Amino acid sequence: MCMQLSETFYNKPGLAKQLQSKDLNYMRPKEVDLVALLESNNVDYIFLYRSVAVQHNLKYLLLPGQVNLKNPKNSADYNKAVVDIKGKEPGKTEQVRGEPMIYGVTMLRDAPNKEAALAFLQFMLSKDKGMKIMEKDGQPSVIPMEEKNYSKIPDPLKQFVKKP
C-alpha cells in the first residue's frame, strides 16, 4: 500500500510495480526476520515499522505522512491503495483497502477488576508515563484523538480523547 501511495505522492507511475518486481529471495513472513539479513550484510536495507528499527537501533528513514499510513487525516487517500490477500477459501482472494494503522486499547465493560484496569490505562495513556515508554520504543502517540464512542468512555479516561 505504501508503494502504491508513493506512486501518487512522488508522481512516479509504475513505481509500485517496479519495487515489487525486485528480487523476492529475501521476502520473509515476519519483518523482524529481515533484521538478521540486514545485520549480516545480506541486504542493504529493509522495509519495516519504525518501532522495530528503533528497538534494534537501526538507522531509518521516515516515509512522508501521505504514504506512511499513520495519519487519520489522510484516511481518504490511504483508502485508494488496494491489495489482494489470500481469502478464507483456497484459491480465493480478498481486497483490502488502506487505512491508518493505529493501535487501540479498551477496558472491558465487565472487567473483573475495574479499578486495576482503569489504573493501568491511566498509566499507559499518560504522556509522562506509559506514552513516554512507547515513544522511546518507536511508537509515537496520537493522543488525544477523536473517539466516536466518547460518551461510553469512563470519565477518568476522557482526558485522553476528544469529542467527535
N, C-alpha and C positions, 0 to 999 in steps of 0.2 A: 504494500500500500504506500509506504514511504517513497518507493521508487516511482510509482505512478504519480504521486503528488509532486515529486521533484520534476517530472517532465513538464508539468504546468508551471511550477514556480520558476524554473530556470529557462522555460521556453525552449526545451530540447525534445522535440517529438522523437519517439523511438528510444529514449534513454532507458526506460524500464526494461524493454526487451533486450537492449544491448547489455545491461547489467546482469539480467537474469540468464543470459546465454553464456556467461563466463564458465570456467572450469567448475564442474559440480563435485569434483573429487573431495572437496573439503566441506561439503554440506554435512551438518550434524543435527541430530534430533533436538539437542539442547544447546543453547548458546554458551553455557559455561564450558561445554566440551571444546569450544573453539579457543578458549584461553590457553589451553595446553599447546595447541598448534601455534599460537602466536608466541608464547614464551619459548618454544623450541625452534623458533625461526622457520617453521614450515610455511607460514603465511606472513604477509607484511601488515595486514590489517584485518579487522573483523567488524561485523555489524551486530551490535548488541545494545541492551539497555544501559543507560548511564550508570545506574546503580551497580551493575556488575563491574563496569570499568572502574568506578570509584573504589569498590570493595576489593578489587585486585590491583589497585594502584597503577592502573593503565592510563596512558595519555589518551585523551579523547577529544573529538570534535562534535559539538552540538549541532544538530540539524535545526534549520530555521523553524519557527513556530507554525508556518504554513505547511510544513512537511512532517513534523515530529509526532503528530497525534497526541499532543499534550494539552492543548488549549481548548476548553469547551466553547469558546467564542468562534472557533474555526470548524465547528461541527458540520455545517453545511458543505464546506469544501472537502473535509475529510470523507464525507459520505459519497463523494464522487469516485473514490477509489474502491475498486471491487476485486475480490479474489475468489477463486473457486477452491473449495476444500473438499476432502472426502466426505461423502454423505453417510447416512446411517445404514444404508444398504450397500452391499458390494456393487461396485461399478457405478454408483450414483454420486453426484457432486451437489454441493450446496454453495450458493453465493453468499459471501459475507461482505458487508459494506464497512468502510472505515468510520470510526467514531473515536472520540477522545478516550484515551486509556487512562482511567483514573481509578485508583483503589478506593474502596469504601469500607465503612465499618458500621455496625449496628449493635444495638442492645436488644436482646430478645424480650418481647413483651412479658413473657412468663419466666424470666431468668430466675434460677433457683436462689441466687444471691445478688439481688438488685443493687445493694449498697456497694459491694465489691466491684460489680460490673460498671457502675457509674464512676466509682473512684478510678478504675483502670482507664476508662475512656477520657476522663478529665486529665489524667496524667498523659496519656498518649497524645491527645489533641492539643495540649498546652505548648505554645511556641517555645518556651524556655525549658521544656522537659522532653516529652516524647518526640515532638516535632524536631527538636534540636538533634536528637539521635538519628531520626530519619534523614534529615538534611545532611548530616555528617556521612551517612551511608549512601548518598546519591539519590534520595527520594524527596525532591522538593515538594513543599506543601502547596495546596490550592485552597487553603483555609483563609478566610471564610468563603464559602461557596454557596450559591443559591440552592435551596432544598425545597422541592415542591411539597414535601410532607412536613413542612416546618411545624405545623400545629401538633403533630404527633411526637415531636422531639421533647424529651424531658427538659424542664426549664433550666437546670444547671448546664445543659449542653447547647442551648440555643446561642450562646456566645460564639460558637464555632461555625455557625451557618448564618446565611442571610435569607430573609423572606423573599420569595419569588416576585 
